[in-house]
Amino acid sequence: MGAGLNPGDNVFSGMLSTNASTATTPLVTLDSVAKRFANGTLALDGFDLAIRNGEFVSLLGPSGCGKSTALRLIAGLGEPSRGSISWSGAQHRVRRSNRPEIGFVFQEPTLMPWATVFHNVMLPLELEGVERKAAVHRAARALERVGLASFRDSYPRELSGGMKMRVSIARALVTDPPLLLMDEPFAALDEITRFKLNNDLLELWRSVGHTVIFVTHSVFESVYLSSRIVVMTPRPGRVFTELAVDAPYPRDESFRTSAEYARHCRIASEALSRAMAENRKS
Amino acid sequence: MNDPASAPDAIHGLRIEWSRILLPVVTLALGILAWDLVVRVKGIPPFILPSPGLVAATLVSDWPLLWNSLLVTLDTTFYALALALAGGVGLAILFNQSRLIEHSLYPYAVILQVTPVVAVAPLLLIYLPQQAAVLACAWIVAFFPILANTTLGLNSVDRNLVDLFEIYGASRIKVLFRLKLPAALPYLLGGLRIAGGLSLVGAVVAEIAAGSAGAGSGLAYRIAESAYRLNIARMFAALILLSITGIAIFLALSLVSHLLLRRWHESAIAGEP
């Protein structure tokens, strides 16, 4: 398992380590998980992964390697065909099957076009039956966190792609979930916007202190963001190797141009090409 | 970023509006002129083809009679449309919630739609009181577009949004009312616009079928009755009223659709840069 030290922990020790075990007990453990779809496709096979509190983990792999499938299983969208997903959810507000509350960001912004930005962000709270006054307050705060407070009454179609994605992130964070799942959220954005959102996401992660699992097919993005990279083989997806990115946070544009960043990118790239070759052998 | 309609665009938009109003009016005027000329030059008797002037005069002189008939037809049309809306949306929701019900009933909804209502009307008139039969005819033709479109809309919901609702543990009812129905609204309104015209067609067809049985007082009945009396001018007058009614229904429903969708749906957003 990747041994990267966890930079989120010291910042949020007050929030997370009420008992000493949180640093060592994984938040979620996937144990030889397999997923076969109704059409016969085997998306995952023998997938093992443990995510600890406060980590920023990237699942890196080529398109169609089952990264998204793994993320969806963690979110409880579908059940594994084999294997198990277990949670150490005792310290969280618990939902079904011991799963803590989860924020999910899709590849598309996935906003309701008929609702204003504000009502889109309110949605998770309304669905969970949060009392209205508290919900309004929390939604406003979530919008502030992504810098869109002044766009609360706009409709999604009036926003740019990057702004829509911010709304989507605000919606995912509005319930203060301990775990944020992101499925290639910036893949459709231009590079300038993506870099900006990368920085904003890191800042949010450091100030909120949640755990992030981030699916991407970009080596550069995964190195820039994560404390640990999980490299996956092509379909059926399983973990090929794990890489700790031990560069300290906060990371910013100077990290993006540093030799250390380049070194990590090279290691990750090589791991990825070996992972691709791995599957051809079998 | 999207807003202020710049001046050239506003002028451009205005020019389009004018030509769209002016040209049909000019065409209509030319048509009426030609009609009048033909009647005058050929000396066609009014019981074969009345002049436009005579039709207009009839429209005025027979107004009380025609107005009352119009109200009867409108009454049927609106009831039928309301029932079609309720029935179409209700069935679409039912179909969406239960595959079993959908598979059991959908073929019959299609059969009801493809069977010509003119052929069904006489039968309905045998089994139902006349008012109910007329209403049933109008409903049969009007409900299907609403059912078909709403079903399409309910099934066209963004899969990711469905997943999102599932992640937050939303109940079926919440998924229906907060997600599926709003997503289906543009489709439903499209169906409603078609259904508005069709409910008038259905009412007219049923009235004509009923009219030949000798009872009724709607506009279509007036047309049938005037035909027997060779009162061709009144036939034209009633026909014109029916056309205007159809146009008014279409415009009213388009307005409703526009008001409901203008903030968010692409179809209702005026051309902007």
Chai-1 contact restraints between the chains, C-beta under 6 A:
chainA,res_idxA,chainB,res_idxB,connection_type,confidence,min_distance_angstrom,max_distance_angstrom,comment,restraint_id
A,A75,B,I167,contact,1.0,0.0,6.0,A-B,restraint_1
A,L77,B,D163,contact,1.0,0.0,6.0,A-B,restraint_2
A,F104,B,I167,contact,1.0,0.0,6.0,A-B,restraint_3
A,F106,B,N160,contact,1.0,0.0,6.0,A-B,restraint_4
A,T110,B,N160,contact,1.0,0.0,6.0,A-B,restraint_5
A,T110,B,L161,contact,1.0,0.0,6.0,A-B,restraint_6
A,P113,B,W264,contact,1.0,0.0,6.0,A-B,restraint_7
A,W114,B,P182,contact,1.0,0.0,6.0,A-B,restraint_8
A,W114,B,W264,contact,1.0,0.0,6.0,A-B,restraint_9
A,P124,B,Y168,contact,1.0,0.0,6.0,A-B,restraint_10
A,L127,B,Y168,contact,1.0,0.0,6.0,A-B,restraint_11
A,L127,B,A170,contact,1.0,0.0,6.0,A-B,restraint_12
A,E128,B,Y168,contact,1.0,0.0,6.0,A-B,restraint_13
A,Y155,B,R263,contact,1.0,0.0,6.0,A-B,restraint_14
A,Y155,B,W264,contact,1.0,0.0,6.0,A-B,restraint_15
A,E158,B,N2,contact,1.0,0.0,6.0,A-B,restraint_16
